Amino acid sequence: MYIFMGTPELKLVEENYYIKIDEIKQIKSNAYFVKTKDGKEFFLKVSRVAKDYVDFIIKIFSHLKNTSFKSHLIDFQKTIDGGFYFLDENKKVYLLCKWIDGRSADFRNVYDLRRVVSILYHLHLASLSFAEEIKDSFYPSYQEVFCRKYSQVIQMKNIIHQKDNLSYFDEIFLNVLSRFEDRFVESIHMIKKIEDYFKEENQKVLIHHDPAHHNFIFSEKGVYLIDFDYAMVDYSVHDFANLGVRVLKTNDWDRNMFRIYLKFLQDKNILNKFWLQTFWILMYFPQEIWQIGLQYYFEKQPWTEEYFLKRLKGSERIQEEKEMIIKEFAGGIFKWH
């Protein structure tokens, strides 16, 4: 959802942060570069994240600022009333922080990738006590998540079958499900067999949950991790499985780069038996196919049919490639059963 800045919004920012804006430039759908009349530069984010969740993000920062991870955080600017954000009449959240000159991480670069793995690992370690305090309040079991998402897939099929006239996307989506629906069932079956053992060996941590290249900012002063909008208490394997898929996609499924990535994980001494098995199961789950269906049938995103079809075709390839990777590196998903 694009959020554009008009004159009333700009005045709100100026009034709440006691600044005078000289220049503002949109850099993402909900993010802006701001330069003030006295030459200061800021990053402004405007989002529709629920206030309770913004408070959770602030709580995360408050904890991490008291740990060694603070060097990877960019401080929020305080509003004139001493808060870290303000809301407008439409409940949009405004957050302002110092602008950092730098570049996004390059997952094709071995040096960058090593740093990214280290920063995520550092985040997980630094948040252990935080996660311990609220570990029962957030992420459910992987089995529950898989079951919920598969239930939604069944609902998607029901929506299609209740239509008098199917769209071209409906027909293609049904064809994709006919190929990959059993993967949802298999993922549930496999995670059910090992999740209790996995939990005995691993502790919950705070995960970033969106380890995209643009959320790691490399600057002359260090590397910063930004955008905690999806952060949650979970297990480290979830972050690293997500990052693994991103690394593979960025490198066009290059096996050598993925081997290097696994070596970086191994160097952190986190690859115990059930951690690694869970890693492969999380990769195997058809997340991308479910997500496209969710966006089309439930969220009804305002995208063109052509764009949805392109995304759906891409999700097929991602699932195919993930399964080939698992076969090559783990000997197949059922090898250890």
PyMOL commands that set and color helices and strands:
alter all, ss='L'
color gray80, all
select helices_A, chain A and resi 7-17+51-64+68-72+110-126+128-134+142-161+168-201+213-215+236-250+255-267+273-284+287-298+305-330
alter helices_A, ss='H'
color red, helices_A
select strands_A, chain A and resi 21-28+31-36+41-47+86-87+93-98+103-104+205-207+216-219+222-225+232-234
alter strands_A, ss='S'
color yellow, strands_A
deselect
rebuild
show_as cartoon
